Amino acid sequence: MASEANFATASIRLENLSKQFKEILAVDDVTLEVEPGTLVCLLGPSGCGKTTTLRMIAGFEDPTSGKVFIGDEDVTEMPPYARPSAMVFQSYALFPHMSVYENVAYGLKARRTPRSEIRTKVREALDLIELEGQDDKSPSQLSGGQQQRVALARALVIRPKVLLFDEPLSNLDAQLRVRMRGELRDVQRRLGITSVYVTHDQEEAFSIADVVAIMNQGRLTQLGSPLDLYRRPADRFVAEFVGLSNVLPAELVGSNDKGADIRVLGQMIHSRQAPTDPSASISVVLRPEAIRIVTGEDSGIPARVRTLAYIGPIARYTVAIDGDGTELIVDLSNPASDEFYEEGTAVRISLPKEVPALLS
């Protein structure tokens, strides 16, 4: 498709970016590089600075300090309309009195694009996001998903080198959100356009991102692939924000260049990562799916089921360890009907024999 072939793209580089709002430091010395064609998600809780960071890339907020580069060009002082970027907003920001065609064409008209080119480019943009034949409708005649597609077409029609998304699916219901994030990811991959996507939804971030940047209290806490973040969280905040986790104190028994042996709840576990400071206190992250409930065995840690919840194909248990009362979350996938353990049932817990990393 011609509209796909004509897209150029560029890297994004943030250098020591900060933003102060009176006494609030919203973004604190963020340095980040987004490779051309990559989709990076800024993920974190509300108020962590992710949207402010995005708005500084777009030019809607001026940094207190630091620089923004798109490609090799310093765009820090450049107004939003002059930057080679486009933004898709949470609210869609469609003009209710304009048709679909007029909404998509708006950016081109503002750039004084010849009328003959506008028609061709709008048709290509609507075709790209599969909204052919909807030109004359008003936004109010469209579903939420269709309105989001119009907002995406309006962003794409100006051929930006960088695409920015500010929680674009937050207003959609759960099922439509899942479908739309797949469509957004598909368009981004087909075009190969560099993208930064803001969300507080970890499932959304992990399902579409090449790289996830975790933010907390204005700072960039950890950067990596979804799998790296899940398996090797840098600290307790990341461990607990990214998926459910059991963070437990551990005792270092011994370590070498191949890892460390630790004791957790009386059981020995091998970590593929040794602590940098053997004298420091350490913890281990055990994901719920890595723990097993075993019965009829002498091995394992005695415990008792406190709660049981059915979450689709998963049976999620909270169990309390006998003696000290330590609570663990345990996920069993696809359990048979006779494998459920009712509340109050005495069970034994088996921990994984190996973990990828430790927290210190």
VMD Tcl script that draws the C-alpha trace (Angstrom):
set ca {
  {0.00 0.00 0.00}
  {1.40 3.40 -0.96}
  {0.48 4.96 2.36}
  {2.68 2.41 4.13}
  {5.66 2.80 1.82}
  {5.82 6.58 2.20}
  {6.39 6.62 5.96}
  {9.76 7.76 7.28}
  {10.69 7.30 10.92}
  {13.23 8.60 13.41}
  {14.68 7.93 16.84}
  {13.69 9.82 19.98}
  {16.28 10.87 22.54}
  {15.57 12.44 25.91}
  {18.58 13.89 27.73}
  {18.28 14.61 31.47}
  {14.67 15.75 31.03}
  {13.00 17.37 34.05}
  {9.76 19.26 34.64}
  {8.94 21.27 37.75}
  {5.41 22.52 38.49}
  {5.92 24.97 41.37}
  {6.93 22.73 44.30}
  {6.18 19.46 42.45}
  {8.96 17.76 40.49}
  {6.82 15.87 37.98}
  {9.67 14.48 35.86}
  {13.10 14.02 37.39}
  {16.18 13.73 35.17}
  {14.83 11.21 32.64}
  {17.22 9.98 29.97}
  {15.79 7.63 27.35}
  {16.52 6.58 23.78}
  {13.86 5.09 21.51}
  {15.27 3.34 18.45}
  {13.66 3.96 15.04}
  {10.63 1.76 14.46}
  {10.36 0.76 18.12}
  {7.24 0.99 20.27}
  {8.15 2.01 23.83}
  {5.52 2.07 26.57}
  {5.84 4.48 29.47}
  {4.21 2.50 32.26}
  {3.52 3.57 35.81}
  {0.90 4.59 38.36}
  {-1.11 7.80 38.13}
  {1.02 10.87 38.81}
  {4.33 9.17 38.05}
  {5.25 11.64 35.27}
  {4.62 9.51 32.19}
  {2.07 11.82 30.52}
  {4.15 14.91 31.33}
  {7.12 13.20 29.66}
  {5.01 12.45 26.59}
  {3.76 16.03 26.43}
  {7.34 17.31 26.51}
  {8.17 15.08 23.54}
  {5.12 16.49 21.71}
  {5.94 20.08 22.67}
  {2.83 20.71 24.77}
  {4.98 21.18 27.89}
  {8.32 23.00 28.09}
  {11.04 21.16 30.03}
  {12.43 22.87 33.09}
  {15.76 21.37 32.06}
  {17.07 18.81 29.60}
  {16.64 18.27 25.87}
  {14.38 16.42 23.42}
  {15.75 15.13 20.10}
  {13.79 13.61 17.24}
  {16.34 12.03 14.95}
  {19.42 14.25 15.12}
  {17.36 17.43 15.52}
  {17.04 19.23 18.84}
  {13.31 20.02 19.04}
  {13.28 21.24 22.65}
  {12.40 24.82 21.68}
  {10.29 23.87 18.66}
  {6.49 24.41 18.83}
  {4.27 21.31 18.55}
  {3.07 22.03 15.00}
  {6.64 22.22 13.71}
  {7.76 18.87 15.18}
  {7.71 15.72 13.04}
  {5.36 14.05 15.51}
  {1.64 13.45 15.99}
  {-0.36 12.57 19.07}
  {-3.39 10.37 19.70}
  {-5.25 11.54 22.79}
  {-7.23 9.68 25.45}
  {-10.31 11.80 24.67}
  {-9.91 11.31 20.86}
  {-10.15 15.16 20.54}
  {-12.39 14.90 17.47}
  {-14.35 17.95 16.32}
  {-18.05 17.03 16.76}
  {-19.25 19.49 14.09}
  {-16.93 18.04 11.43}
  {-17.32 14.87 9.39}
  {-14.85 11.99 9.57}
  {-13.23 13.28 6.36}
  {-12.92 16.83 7.72}
  {-11.46 15.61 11.02}
  {-8.78 13.57 9.27}
  {-8.03 16.38 6.82}
  {-7.70 19.03 9.54}
  {-3.92 18.73 10.03}
  {-3.29 18.80 6.30}
  {-5.38 21.94 5.84}
  {-3.53 23.61 8.71}
  {-0.29 22.88 6.85}
  {-1.76 24.41 3.67}
  {-1.53 21.14 1.75}
  {-2.98 21.40 -1.81}
  {-6.59 20.23 -1.96}
  {-5.83 17.50 -4.51}
  {-3.22 15.99 -2.18}
  {-5.52 16.23 0.83}
  {-8.15 14.02 -0.78}
  {-5.60 11.36 -1.75}
  {-3.91 11.34 1.67}
  {-7.18 11.21 3.61}
  {-8.39 8.27 1.50}
  {-5.12 6.44 2.14}
  {-5.31 7.10 5.89}
  {-8.92 5.88 6.13}
  {-8.06 2.82 4.07}
  {-5.08 2.09 6.34}
  {-7.25 1.95 9.45}
  {-10.15 0.25 7.64}
  {-12.72 3.04 7.75}
  {-13.49 3.25 4.04}
  {-16.96 4.60 3.31}
  {-17.29 6.46 6.61}
  {-16.15 9.85 5.25}
  {-19.43 11.73 5.64}
  {-20.41 10.49 9.08}
  {-20.06 12.65 12.18}
  {-18.10 11.35 15.20}
  {-21.36 10.89 17.14}
  {-22.48 8.29 14.58}
  {-19.42 6.13 15.23}
  {-18.65 3.59 17.93}
  {-15.88 4.23 20.44}
  {-13.52 1.98 18.51}
  {-14.29 3.75 15.24}
  {-13.74 7.16 16.85}
  {-10.34 5.98 18.05}
  {-9.50 4.87 14.50}
  {-10.42 8.32 13.20}
  {-8.11 9.89 15.78}
  {-5.34 7.54 14.62}
  {-5.99 8.36 10.94}
  {-5.83 12.08 11.72}
  {-2.43 11.55 13.36}
  {-1.08 9.36 10.54}
  {-2.29 11.50 7.64}
  {0.43 14.13 8.19}
  {3.12 11.43 7.82}
  {4.82 11.96 11.21}
  {8.19 10.41 11.96}
  {7.08 9.79 15.54}
  {3.67 8.73 16.89}
  {2.67 9.50 20.48}
  {-0.21 7.83 22.35}
  {-1.65 9.18 25.61}
  {-3.73 6.34 27.14}
  {-5.69 6.06 23.88}
  {-7.84 3.09 24.93}
  {-8.85 4.15 28.45}
  {-12.39 5.11 27.42}
  {-13.20 1.78 25.76}
  {-14.77 -1.26 27.39}
  {-12.54 -4.23 28.23}
  {-13.24 -6.41 25.17}
  {-12.93 -3.53 22.70}
  {-9.75 -2.38 24.42}
  {-8.14 -5.78 23.79}
  {-9.14 -5.73 20.12}
  {-8.07 -2.12 19.55}
  {-4.64 -2.55 21.10}
  {-4.04 -5.37 18.65}
  {-5.10 -3.11 15.78}
  {-2.88 -0.24 16.97}
  {0.08 -2.59 17.26}
  {-0.58 -4.01 13.80}
  {-0.64 -0.55 12.21}
  {2.53 0.47 14.05}
  {4.39 -2.62 12.89}
  {3.24 -2.31 9.29}
  {4.35 1.31 9.13}
  {7.48 0.78 11.21}
  {6.85 4.14 12.88}
  {8.65 5.04 16.11}
  {6.04 5.23 18.86}
  {5.81 6.16 22.53}
  {2.70 4.87 24.29}
  {1.59 5.96 27.77}
  {-0.52 3.65 29.92}
  {-1.05 2.65 33.54}
  {-2.31 -0.79 32.43}
  {0.50 -3.34 32.66}
  {-1.35 -5.92 30.55}
  {-1.81 -3.35 27.80}
  {1.85 -2.31 27.94}
  {3.16 -5.87 27.92}
  {0.92 -6.91 25.01}
  {2.04 -4.19 22.58}
  {5.48 -2.90 23.59}
  {8.90 -3.78 22.27}
  {10.36 -2.03 25.32}
  {8.68 -0.97 28.56}
  {9.95 1.99 30.58}
  {8.72 1.85 34.18}
  {8.27 5.26 35.82}
  {7.71 6.03 39.49}
  {7.71 9.40 41.26}
  {9.02 11.17 38.17}
  {11.99 8.90 37.61}
  {12.72 6.15 35.11}
  {12.99 3.08 37.33}
  {13.69 0.27 34.85}
  {13.85 -0.21 31.09}
  {13.61 -3.53 29.30}
  {11.54 -6.02 27.37}
  {8.29 -7.17 28.99}
  {9.84 -10.57 29.73}
  {12.96 -9.04 31.32}
  {10.89 -6.81 33.58}
  {8.68 -9.70 34.66}
  {11.56 -12.07 35.32}
  {14.16 -9.63 36.64}
  {12.53 -6.63 38.33}
  {15.09 -4.08 39.48}
  {13.40 -3.34 42.80}
  {10.38 -4.11 44.92}
  {8.26 -1.41 43.27}
  {8.73 -2.94 39.81}
  {8.20 -6.46 41.17}
  {4.86 -5.53 42.72}
  {3.69 -3.18 39.96}
  {4.42 -5.59 37.12}
  {2.16 -8.57 37.73}
  {1.30 -10.20 41.03}
  {4.27 -11.20 43.13}
  {5.27 -12.71 46.44}
  {8.27 -10.78 47.77}
  {9.87 -12.79 50.58}
  {12.97 -12.28 52.72}
  {15.80 -14.68 51.90}
  {18.91 -15.88 53.69}
  {22.14 -16.10 51.71}
  {23.76 -19.52 52.18}
  {26.54 -19.19 49.61}
  {27.41 -17.58 46.28}
  {29.86 -17.84 43.40}
  {30.17 -16.71 39.78}
  {27.26 -19.01 38.83}
  {24.76 -17.49 41.25}
  {23.71 -17.94 44.84}
  {22.07 -20.49 47.11}
  {19.43 -18.99 49.36}
  {17.01 -20.22 52.00}
  {13.37 -19.10 51.78}
  {10.74 -20.32 54.25}
  {13.14 -23.11 55.15}
  {13.55 -24.34 51.55}
  {16.74 -24.06 49.48}
  {16.49 -22.14 46.19}
  {19.19 -21.36 43.65}
  {19.37 -17.86 42.19}
  {21.08 -17.32 38.85}
  {22.10 -13.90 40.16}
  {24.34 -13.42 43.19}
  {23.93 -10.34 45.40}
  {26.50 -7.59 44.78}
  {26.89 -7.09 48.54}
  {26.85 -10.42 50.43}
  {26.30 -8.60 53.74}
  {23.16 -6.77 52.57}
  {19.66 -8.07 53.27}
  {18.08 -9.77 50.26}
  {14.61 -10.71 49.06}
  {13.31 -13.03 46.39}
  {10.39 -12.52 44.00}
  {8.22 -15.60 43.55}
  {5.50 -15.24 40.93}
  {2.19 -16.97 41.79}
  {2.45 -19.39 38.86}
  {5.89 -20.57 40.04}
  {4.53 -21.95 43.34}
  {2.75 -25.30 43.53}
  {0.26 -26.78 45.94}
  {1.08 -30.41 46.71}
  {-0.87 -32.93 48.75}
  {-0.13 -36.41 50.05}
  {3.59 -35.65 50.22}
  {5.94 -35.33 53.16}
  {7.95 -32.64 51.37}
  {6.74 -29.07 51.06}
  {5.84 -26.31 53.46}
  {2.71 -26.86 55.58}
  {0.06 -24.22 54.88}
  {-3.67 -23.66 54.87}
  {-5.92 -22.25 52.13}
  {-7.40 -18.90 53.13}
  {-9.17 -17.81 49.94}
  {-9.93 -19.15 46.48}
  {-10.94 -17.13 43.42}
  {-11.73 -18.40 39.93}
  {-10.24 -16.14 37.26}
  {-10.99 -17.70 33.89}
  {-8.68 -20.68 33.47}
  {-6.80 -19.86 36.70}
  {-7.59 -20.86 40.27}
  {-6.00 -18.17 42.47}
  {-5.34 -19.13 46.07}
  {-4.17 -17.19 49.08}
  {-2.46 -19.58 51.47}
  {-1.06 -18.92 54.94}
  {2.11 -20.72 56.02}
  {1.72 -22.66 59.27}
  {3.53 -21.08 62.15}
  {4.44 -17.56 61.04}
  {1.28 -16.90 58.97}
  {3.18 -15.66 55.89}
  {0.65 -15.28 53.07}
  {1.39 -16.36 49.50}
  {-0.58 -15.97 46.28}
  {-0.60 -19.20 44.25}
  {-1.99 -19.55 40.72}
  {-2.92 -22.96 39.35}
  {-3.78 -23.00 35.66}
  {-6.44 -25.23 34.11}
  {-7.17 -27.21 37.27}
  {-9.45 -30.23 36.98}
  {-12.75 -30.04 38.85}
  {-11.48 -32.38 41.56}
  {-8.25 -30.39 42.09}
  {-9.78 -27.39 43.86}
  {-8.81 -26.85 47.47}
  {-11.57 -25.29 49.54}
  {-10.95 -22.57 52.10}
  {-9.51 -24.04 55.29}
  {-7.92 -27.04 53.54}
  {-4.50 -28.09 54.86}
  {-2.00 -28.25 51.98}
  {1.72 -28.22 51.35}
  {3.52 -25.60 49.30}
  {6.40 -26.30 46.93}
  {8.63 -23.37 45.93}
  {10.56 -23.25 42.65}
  {14.06 -24.71 42.76}
  {15.54 -21.77 40.87}
  {14.83 -18.04 40.40}
  {16.39 -15.64 37.87}
  {17.26 -12.80 40.23}
  {17.29 -11.37 43.75}
  {16.31 -8.02 45.23}
  {18.70 -6.30 47.58}
}
mol new
graphics top color blue
foreach p $ca { graphics top sphere $p radius 0.5 }
foreach p [lrange $ca 0 end-1] q [lrange $ca 1 end] { graphics top cylinder $p $q radius 0.2 }
display resetview
